[in-house]
Amino acid sequence: MTPSLLKLLQSVDTPTVCNAIEVAQGKRGFDQFTRGTMLCSDPDAPPMVGYAKTAKIAALQPPTEAPEVIKQRRMDYYRHMADGVGPSVTVVEDVDFPNSIGAYWGEINTTVHKGFGISGALTNGVMRDLGDLPEGFPVVAGSVGPSHGFVHVREVGSPVEIFGLQISDGDLVHADRHGALVIPQDVMADLEGAILKLLETERLVLEPAREDGFDFEAFTAAWAEFEKART
């Protein structure tokens, strides 16, 4: 990922990237995105962009393994989150879903992850401490709740599933208040140009539609230019 592509991805929303991937692929049908409604801790925050650092947690029941095993895995988790070169996004599957009750993402954990240089967190689980989460670290989650339950780390670095989206450690993730997607490697070389082309062609309709006196005749002319630019 080039610096210019990263900067561009950080400036556009996830639906734009979803459409741009189809432009780069030359067809509709891209399907590596979340399904259903997710919640964002800061809907006005810029999108999170980065390579996935994955893990699985549980919270409904106390862990059955020895305390030293649980402690070691917790430390392995934080080492995994802190290591490597960014940009990165933490992606955590709560295996209790859809009955998740343990808010792994609160004030302390988000502040720690932000300190590691991670750009945000994506989870099907629970977040809390809304209003106290650090600025610049959005959480896109499945729900909001008050308790941490018996939350503990189950796996580190394994493939996860978040609202129907399969994510492997190291996948390039783009997420915001709309949900998340994984950017395929085969579009990387063309994605920057595809995003710029998409934004340019959309302006052919958006700018006339925002002018006074816009009517069906003006729409017809604008749409014709829009269709020509897309071919």
C-alpha positions in Angstrom: 0.0 0.0 0.0 1.6 3.3 -1.1 1.5 6.4 1.1 -0.8 8.1 -1.4 -3.3 5.2 -1.5 -3.3 5.0 2.3 -4.0 8.8 2.6 -6.8 8.4 0.0 -8.4 5.4 1.8 -8.3 7.4 5.1 -10.3 10.2 3.4 -13.2 8.3 1.9 -16.0 6.2 3.5 -16.4 2.5 3.2 -19.2 2.5 0.7 -17.0 4.5 -1.7 -14.2 1.9 -1.3 -16.8 -0.9 -1.9 -17.9 0.8 -5.2 -14.3 1.6 -6.2 -13.3 -2.1 -5.8 -16.0 -3.0 -8.4 -14.6 -0.3 -10.7 -11.1 -1.8 -10.3 -12.5 -5.3 -11.0 -14.6 -4.1 -13.9 -17.7 -5.8 -12.7 -20.4 -5.8 -9.9 -20.5 -8.6 -7.3 -17.8 -7.8 -4.8 -19.0 -9.4 -1.6 -16.2 -9.2 1.0 -18.1 -6.9 3.4 -20.1 -7.1 6.6 -23.8 -7.9 6.7 -26.3 -6.2 9.0 -26.2 -3.1 11.1 -23.2 -2.4 13.2 -22.6 0.4 15.7 -19.8 2.9 15.7 -18.4 4.6 18.9 -17.7 7.8 16.9 -19.8 8.0 13.7 -18.0 11.2 12.7 -14.6 9.7 12.9 -12.5 9.1 9.8 -12.5 5.4 8.7 -10.1 3.0 10.1 -7.6 1.5 7.6 -5.0 -1.1 8.2 -3.9 -4.7 8.2 -5.9 -6.9 10.5 -4.6 -8.2 13.8 -7.1 -10.9 14.7 -8.2 -12.6 17.9 -11.1 -14.4 19.4 -12.6 -13.8 22.9 -15.5 -15.1 25.0 -17.2 -13.7 28.1 -20.5 -15.6 28.9 -18.8 -18.3 31.0 -15.6 -18.2 33.1 -12.6 -19.7 31.4 -11.9 -23.4 32.2 -8.2 -23.4 31.5 -5.6 -22.8 34.2 -5.1 -19.2 35.2 -1.5 -19.2 34.1 -2.6 -20.3 30.6 -5.2 -17.5 30.4 -2.7 -15.0 31.6 -0.1 -16.1 29.1 -2.5 -16.0 26.2 -3.6 -12.5 27.3 0.0 -11.3 27.1 0.5 -13.1 23.8 -2.5 -11.2 22.5 -1.1 -7.8 23.6 2.3 -8.7 22.1 0.6 -9.5 18.8 -1.2 -6.2 18.8 1.9 -4.2 19.6 4.3 -6.0 17.2 4.7 -5.3 13.5 4.5 -2.3 11.2 1.3 -0.4 10.7 -1.2 0.7 9.7 -3.2 -1.9 11.5 -6.7 -2.6 12.7 -7.7 -4.9 15.6 -10.3 -7.4 14.6 -11.8 -9.4 17.4 -14.5 -12.1 17.1 -16.6 -12.7 20.2 -17.5 -16.4 20.0 -20.5 -15.8 22.2 -22.2 -13.9 19.3 -25.2 -13.3 18.9 -25.4 -13.6 22.7 -22.4 -11.4 23.5 -22.4 -9.8 26.9 -18.7 -9.0 27.6 -17.6 -5.4 26.7 -14.0 -6.0 25.7 -13.8 -2.5 24.3 -13.9 0.1 27.1 -11.8 3.1 28.1 -8.7 1.2 29.2 -8.5 -1.4 26.3 -9.1 1.2 23.6 -6.5 3.5 25.1 -3.9 0.7 25.2 -4.6 -0.2 21.6 -4.4 3.4 20.5 -1.1 3.6 22.3 0.2 0.7 20.2 -0.5 2.8 17.1 -3.6 0.8 16.0 -6.2 2.8 14.0 -9.3 1.3 15.5 -11.2 -1.9 16.4 -13.7 -4.0 14.6 -15.7 -6.6 16.5 -19.0 -8.5 16.5 -19.0 -8.1 20.3 -19.7 -5.4 22.9 -18.3 -1.9 23.6 -18.9 0.4 26.6 -17.6 3.6 28.2 -19.1 5.6 25.4 -18.0 9.2 25.8 -14.8 8.1 27.5 -13.1 6.3 24.6 -10.0 8.1 23.3 -10.4 10.3 20.3 -8.9 8.9 17.1 -9.7 5.3 17.9 -13.1 4.3 16.6 -14.7 1.0 17.5 -17.2 -0.6 15.1 -19.0 -3.2 17.2 -22.0 -5.5 17.3 -23.6 -4.0 20.4 -23.3 -1.7 23.5 -23.4 -3.0 27.0 -22.4 -2.2 30.6 -20.4 -5.3 31.7 -17.2 -7.1 30.9 -18.6 -10.5 32.0 -15.9 -13.2 32.1 -14.1 -11.8 29.1 -10.9 -13.7 28.1 -8.9 -14.3 25.0 -9.5 -17.6 23.3 -7.2 -17.4 20.2 -4.6 -15.0 18.7 -4.0 -14.6 15.0 -6.6 -17.1 13.8 -9.1 -16.4 11.0 -12.3 -14.7 12.4 -15.8 -13.9 11.2 -17.4 -10.5 11.8 -21.1 -10.1 10.7 -20.6 -12.6 7.8 -17.2 -11.2 6.8 -14.3 -13.7 6.9 -11.0 -11.9 7.9 -7.6 -13.4 8.2 -4.7 -12.0 10.1 -2.9 -9.5 7.7 -5.9 -8.8 5.5 -6.3 -5.1 4.6 -9.5 -3.8 6.3 -11.4 -0.6 5.7 -14.2 0.2 8.2 -16.5 3.0 9.4 -20.0 3.6 10.6 -21.4 1.6 7.6 -19.5 -1.6 8.5 -16.3 -3.1 7.1 -14.8 -4.7 4.1 -11.6 -6.5 3.1 -9.7 -5.1 0.2 -8.6 -7.8 -2.2 -4.9 -7.9 -3.1 -5.6 -8.1 -6.8 -7.1 -4.6 -6.9 -4.3 -2.8 -5.0 -2.5 -1.6 -8.1 -5.7 -0.1 -9.6 -7.6 1.0 -6.5 -6.3 4.6 -6.2 -7.2 5.4 -9.8 -10.6 3.7 -9.3 -11.4 5.8 -6.3 -10.4 9.0 -8.1 -12.4 8.0 -11.1 -15.5 7.2 -9.0 -15.4 10.5 -7.2 -15.0 12.4 -10.5 -17.9 10.6 -12.2 -20.2 11.0 -9.2 -19.6 14.8 -9.4 -21.2 14.8 -12.9 -24.6 14.1 -11.2 -24.1 15.6 -7.7 -23.0 19.1 -8.7 -25.9 19.7 -11.1 -28.4 18.2 -8.6 -27.2 20.7 -6.0 -27.8 23.7 -8.2 -30.9 25.9 -8.2 -33.3 25.1 -10.9 -32.4 21.4 -11.3 -35.1 19.6 -13.1 -35.7 16.4 -15.1 -34.1 17.9 -18.2 -31.0 18.8 -16.3 -31.0 15.4 -14.7 -31.2 13.7 -18.1 -28.2 15.6 -19.4 -26.2 15.0 -16.2 -27.1 11.3 -16.2 -26.0 10.9 -19.8 -22.6 12.4 -19.0 -22.4 10.1 -15.9 -23.1 7.0 -18.0 -20.6 8.0 -20.6 -17.9 8.5 -18.0 -18.5 5.1 -16.5 -18.0 3.2 -19.7 
